[in-house]
Amino acid sequence: MKSYQAIIPAIVGTSIVLLQPITAKALSSAEVGKIAEEITVLIDYKNNPGNGSGVIIKKEGNTYTVLTAAHVVGKPNLKYEIVTPDDQRYPLEYSSVKKLSSEIDLAVFTFTSNKNYQVAQIGNSDSSERGTLAYISGFPGKNAAINESILTLTKGEIAGSSSKLNDGYGLVYDITTKGGMSGGAVLNDKGELIGIHGRADSSYDEQTDTIEKSGFNLGIPINTFVRLAAQVGVNTGINLPPVATTALKAEDYLVKGTNKWMKQNYQGAIPDHTQAIKLDPQYAQAYSARGDARVGLKDYQEAVNDYSQAIKINPNYIMAYAGRSFARSRLNDMKGAESDLQHCQRLAKNNRAKSFCEKVGIKNNIFQKLEGITELLERISNTNTPSR
């Protein structure tokens, strides 16, 4: 469990560490990775396939409190084990599991240890505006070669945030994840906890024998937990004002539409994304998201139009190139599809981007349809190999 991507010096924490009122300086990806390593735990489904992730948020004496997605620990009949950063295993006493509500997909539980583990610093998710840097920390399913889950840190941007959804999934980000990372930390560039990851578009990747979760993913803002924490006996010491009853913003509509798209309600997602674009005509992510919904409806020409508009607004928007490549391939525009994948290669400066482009190509059989595209995929795969 000591293997990880992009990791470095430890940060000291006791009890709940609160940073909401403080403006900390931005950290390097490696520094954020080190923080992630110290606060993220593996939730192992003992004697059952699969796993989840969680975040240490509090210490009282020898008792630690972990925050995760409620569905990660949703089966009382399973035997769960908590695996800490020092590879120690602690049985999860299910009686300690407390779910925030039937609507919000969050839960806390406790374990006891005389070891000294770090505690997450709670940030302010309301300041996680569109375009800000974010990281997801969690444990994908077991690596087949070593039969062990490896902590993974993936990086991307916040696409939108909203505090006005009933199920709490108000953070949208274009960060690739894998199955098993649900319940893991969403961190900002200061290493502060701004959300819990939990919902993603899924597909099976035969090349790596893993569940890839690419494109827009969803998390629950940490401020949602802070407002409800007292219900599960957790005192954060942070007082937040009630959620404002103002008119919905463009980001609110993007989040609403993305939640519908995640549930394959593509027809319902389009009006929300259209409203986001109406409120902000320069919202590249909303155009790309509407393109994704149109792909779900097999309306490929309109999807190409949406992706093209997103690229016009942001010429470096790799998700839009990947989406347009797929839509163009379905329209038999193989030259255009290949051109877009070549843009993916040019823009693939990190593992998240490479993974997304590869998923589009492999899962949708674009590579088999384009002459010479296998060589292109190999060049993408061999570029910027992630650190271990």
C-alpha positions in Angstrom: 0.0 0.0 0.0 3.0 2.3 0.2 3.2 2.6 -3.6 1.5 5.8 -4.9 1.6 8.4 -7.6 3.0 11.9 -6.9 3.7 11.8 -3.2 5.9 13.8 -0.5 6.5 15.4 3.1 4.0 14.6 5.9 1.8 17.2 7.5 1.0 17.1 11.2 -2.6 17.0 12.3 -4.5 16.3 15.6 -8.2 16.2 16.2 -10.1 17.9 13.3 -7.8 20.4 11.6 -9.7 23.4 10.4 -8.4 25.7 7.6 -11.6 27.2 6.3 -10.8 30.8 7.5 -7.2 30.6 6.4 -5.7 31.2 2.9 -2.9 28.6 2.5 -0.4 28.7 -0.4 -0.7 26.3 -3.3 1.3 23.1 -3.0 3.0 21.0 -5.7 1.3 17.8 -6.9 3.8 15.8 -5.0 3.1 17.6 -1.8 -0.6 17.1 -2.2 0.1 13.5 -2.9 2.0 13.1 0.4 -0.9 14.6 2.3 -3.3 12.2 0.4 -1.2 9.3 1.4 -1.3 10.2 5.1 -5.1 10.7 5.3 -6.6 8.2 2.9 -7.5 4.7 4.0 -8.5 1.6 2.1 -11.8 0.0 3.1 -11.3 -3.6 2.2 -14.3 -5.9 1.6 -12.8 -8.8 3.5 -13.6 -12.2 1.9 -15.5 -10.4 -0.8 -14.4 -8.8 -4.1 -14.0 -5.0 -4.3 -13.0 -2.2 -2.0 -13.7 1.4 -1.2 -11.8 4.4 0.2 -12.2 6.8 3.1 -10.6 9.9 4.7 -9.5 10.3 8.3 -11.2 13.5 9.5 -10.9 13.4 13.3 -8.9 12.0 16.2 -10.1 11.9 19.9 -7.7 10.0 22.1 -7.2 6.7 20.3 -10.4 6.9 18.3 -10.3 8.0 14.7 -13.3 9.1 12.6 -13.4 8.3 8.9 -15.6 10.0 6.3 -16.6 8.0 3.2 -19.5 7.6 0.7 -22.4 5.8 2.4 -22.7 3.3 -0.4 -19.1 2.2 0.3 -20.2 0.8 3.6 -23.8 0.1 2.7 -24.0 -3.6 3.5 -24.1 -4.5 7.2 -23.6 -8.2 6.4 -20.2 -7.7 4.9 -17.0 -7.8 6.9 -15.0 -4.6 6.4 -11.4 -3.9 7.3 -9.7 -0.5 7.5 -6.2 -0.5 6.1 -4.2 2.6 7.2 -1.2 4.2 5.5 1.2 2.0 7.6 -0.5 -1.2 6.3 -2.1 -1.9 9.6 -5.6 -3.6 9.5 -8.4 -2.7 11.8 -11.8 -4.4 11.8 -14.8 -2.1 11.1 -17.3 -2.4 13.9 -20.5 -1.8 11.9 -22.3 -0.4 14.9 -20.1 2.7 14.5 -21.3 3.4 11.0 -23.5 6.5 10.9 -25.2 7.7 7.7 -25.9 11.4 7.3 -29.4 10.9 5.8 -31.3 8.7 3.4 -30.6 11.4 0.7 -27.0 12.3 1.2 -24.5 9.6 0.2 -22.1 10.2 3.1 -21.3 8.2 6.3 -18.8 8.2 9.1 -17.4 5.4 11.2 -14.7 5.0 13.8 -11.8 2.7 14.6 -9.4 2.6 17.5 -5.6 2.6 17.4 -2.7 3.7 19.5 -0.8 4.7 16.3 -0.6 8.3 15.3 -2.3 8.9 12.0 -2.7 12.3 10.2 -6.1 14.0 10.0 -7.5 15.8 6.9 -7.5 19.6 6.9 -11.1 20.7 6.1 -11.2 23.3 3.3 -14.0 25.5 2.0 -15.8 23.8 -0.9 -17.7 27.0 -1.7 -14.5 28.4 -3.0 -13.9 25.5 -5.4 -14.9 27.5 -8.4 -14.9 26.4 -12.0 -11.4 25.9 -13.4 -9.7 25.4 -10.1 -7.3 22.6 -9.6 -8.4 19.4 -7.8 -7.2 16.0 -6.9 -8.9 12.6 -6.2 -7.2 10.3 -3.8 -8.3 6.7 -3.4 -7.7 3.0 -3.8 -8.6 1.3 -7.2 -9.3 -2.4 -7.3 -6.4 -4.7 -6.6 -3.5 -4.6 -9.0 -3.5 -8.1 -10.7 0.3 -8.3 -10.7 0.8 -7.8 -6.9 -2.7 -8.6 -5.7 -2.8 -5.3 -3.7 -4.6 -2.0 -3.9 -2.3 0.9 -4.7 -3.1 4.4 -3.6 -3.7 6.6 -6.6 -3.8 10.4 -6.9 -5.4 11.8 -10.1 -5.5 15.4 -11.1 -7.8 17.7 -13.0 -10.2 20.7 -12.8 -13.5 21.5 -11.1 -16.1 21.9 -13.9 -18.8 23.2 -11.6 -20.1 23.2 -8.1 -23.6 23.5 -6.5 -24.9 23.3 -3.0 -28.5 23.0 -4.1 -28.9 19.3 -4.9 -31.0 17.0 -2.7 -28.6 14.0 -3.0 -25.5 16.2 -2.3 -23.6 15.4 -5.4 -22.7 19.0 -6.1 -19.1 18.8 -7.3 -18.4 18.1 -11.0 -14.8 17.5 -12.1 -13.1 16.2 -15.2 -10.8 13.8 -13.3 -10.4 10.2 -14.2 -11.0 7.7 -11.4 -11.3 3.9 -11.1 -13.6 1.6 -9.3 -12.7 1.5 -5.6 -11.9 5.2 -5.3 -15.4 6.0 -4.1 -15.3 7.5 -0.7 -11.8 9.0 -1.3 -10.8 12.5 -0.8 -11.3 15.4 -3.2 -8.5 17.8 -2.4 -7.7 21.3 -3.6 -4.3 22.6 -4.5 -3.6 23.4 -0.9 -4.1 19.8 0.2 -7.4 20.7 1.9 -10.4 18.3 1.9 -13.1 19.9 -0.2 -15.2 16.9 -1.0 -15.8 13.1 -1.0 -15.7 11.3 -4.4 -18.5 9.0 -5.1 -20.2 8.9 -8.5 -18.7 8.4 -12.0 -19.4 7.2 -15.5 -18.1 3.6 -15.7 -16.9 1.2 -18.4 -14.8 -1.9 -18.4 -11.3 -1.6 -19.8 -10.2 -4.9 -21.3 -6.6 -3.7 -21.7 -6.0 -3.2 -18.0 -8.8 -5.4 -16.6 -10.1 -2.5 -14.6 -13.2 -0.3 -14.3 -12.3 3.0 -15.9 -14.3 6.1 -14.7 -13.5 8.9 -17.1 -15.1 12.1 -18.2 -17.1 14.1 -15.7 -17.2 12.6 -12.2 -19.1 13.7 -9.2 -18.4 14.3 -5.5 -20.1 15.7 -2.5 -18.8 19.1 -1.3 -17.3 19.0 2.2 -19.5 22.0 3.2 -22.5 19.7 2.8 -20.9 17.4 5.4 -20.0 20.3 7.7 -23.6 21.5 7.7 -24.9 18.0 8.7 -22.0 16.7 10.8 -23.8 17.3 14.1 -26.4 14.8 13.0 -23.8 12.0 13.3 -22.1 13.3 16.4 -19.1 15.0 14.7 -18.3 18.5 15.8 -16.2 20.2 13.1 -16.1 23.6 14.9 -17.0 25.3 11.7 -20.1 27.4 11.4 -21.5 27.9 7.9 -24.4 30.1 6.9 -27.5 28.3 5.5 -27.5 27.6 1.8 -28.5 30.8 0.0 -31.9 30.6 -1.7 -30.8 32.6 -4.7 -31.5 31.8 -8.4 -29.6 28.9 -9.9 -26.3 29.7 -11.6 -24.8 28.2 -14.7 -22.7 25.8 -12.5 -25.9 24.7 -10.7 -27.4 23.7 -14.0 -24.2 21.9 -15.1 -24.3 19.8 -11.9 -28.0 19.0 -12.3 -27.5 17.9 -15.9 -24.4 15.9 -15.1 -26.3 14.0 -12.4 -29.0 13.2 -14.9 -26.5 12.1 -17.5 -24.8 9.9 -14.9 -28.1 8.1 -14.5 -28.4 7.8 -18.3 -31.2 10.3 -18.4 -29.7 11.9 -21.5 -32.9 13.6 -22.7 -33.3 15.2 -19.3 -29.7 16.4 -19.1 -29.9 18.5 -22.3 -32.2 21.3 -21.1 -30.1 21.7 -17.9 -26.9 22.0 -20.0 -28.6 24.3 -22.4 -29.7 26.6 -19.5 -26.1 26.6 -18.2 -25.0 27.8 -21.7 -27.7 30.4 -21.8 -26.5 31.8 -18.5 -22.8 31.6 -19.5 -22.2 31.4 -23.3 -18.5 30.8 -22.6 -19.0 27.7 -20.5 -16.9 25.2 -22.4 -17.7 22.4 -19.9 -21.4 22.8 -20.4 -21.1 22.5 -24.2 -18.9 19.4 -23.8 -21.4 17.9 -21.3 -24.3 18.6 -23.7 -22.3 16.9 -26.3 -21.9 13.8 -24.1 -25.7 13.8 -23.6 -26.3 14.0 -27.3 -23.9 11.1 -27.8 -26.0 9.1 -25.4 -29.0 9.8 -27.7 -26.9 8.9 -30.7 -27.4 12.5 -32.1 -23.8 12.5 -33.3 -23.9 15.6 -35.5 -25.2 17.8 -32.8 -22.7 16.3 -30.4 -19.9 17.3 -32.9 -21.3 20.8 -33.0 -21.3 21.0 -29.1 -17.8 19.6 -28.8 -16.6 22.0 -31.5 -18.0 25.0 -29.6 -16.3 23.8 -26.4 -13.0 23.6 -28.3 -13.5 27.0 -29.8 -13.9 28.4 -26.3 -11.0 26.4 -24.9 -8.6 25.0 -27.7 -6.8 22.9 -25.1 -9.9 21.1 -23.8 -8.9 17.4 -24.2 -12.3 16.0 -23.1 -14.0 17.8 -26.0 -11.4 16.5 -28.5 -11.9 12.9 -27.2 -15.7 13.2 -27.3 -15.7 14.8 -30.8 -13.4 12.0 -32.0 -15.9 9.4 -30.9 -18.9 11.3 -32.4 -17.0 11.8 -35.7 -16.1 8.1 -35.9 -19.9 7.3 -35.6 -20.5 9.7 -38.5 -17.7 7.8 -40.5 -15.6 11.0 -40.5 -12.4 8.9 -39.8 -10.1 11.7 -40.9 -11.6 14.1 -38.4 -11.7 11.4 -35.7 -8.0 10.7 -36.2 -7.2 14.4 -36.1 -8.9 14.8 -32.8 -7.0 11.9 -31.3 -3.8 13.4 -32.5 -4.8 16.5 -30.5 -5.3 14.2 -27.6 -1.7 13.0 -28.0 -0.4 16.6 -28.2 -2.3 17.6 -25.0 -1.7 14.3 -23.1 0.7 15.8 -20.5 -0.5 13.7 -17.6 -1.8 10.2 -16.9 -5.4 11.4 -16.6 -5.4 12.8 -20.1 -3.8 9.7 -21.6 -6.3 7.4 -19.8 -9.2 9.4 -21.1 -8.0 9.4 -24.7 -7.2 5.7 -24.6 -10.6 4.9 -23.2 -12.3 6.7 -26.0 -10.3 4.9 -28.6 -10.3 1.4 -27.1 -13.8 1.1 -25.8 -15.5 2.6 -28.9 -13.3 0.7 -31.5 -12.0 3.9 -33.0 -8.5 2.5 -33.2 -9.5 -0.5 -35.2 -11.2 1.8 -37.7 -8.4 4.3 -38.2 -5.4 3.4 -40.3 -2.2 3.8 -38.2 -4.1 4.6 -35.0 -2.6 1.7 -33.1 0.8 3.4 -33.5 -0.7 6.7 -32.2 -2.1 4.9 -29.2 1.3 3.4 -28.4 2.9 6.9 -28.6 0.2 8.2 -26.3 0.8 5.4 -23.8 4.5 5.8 -23.8 4.4 9.5 -23.1 4.8 10.8 -19.6 4.8 7.5 -17.8 3.4 8.2 -14.2 5.8 8.0 -11.3 5.5 5.1 -8.9 
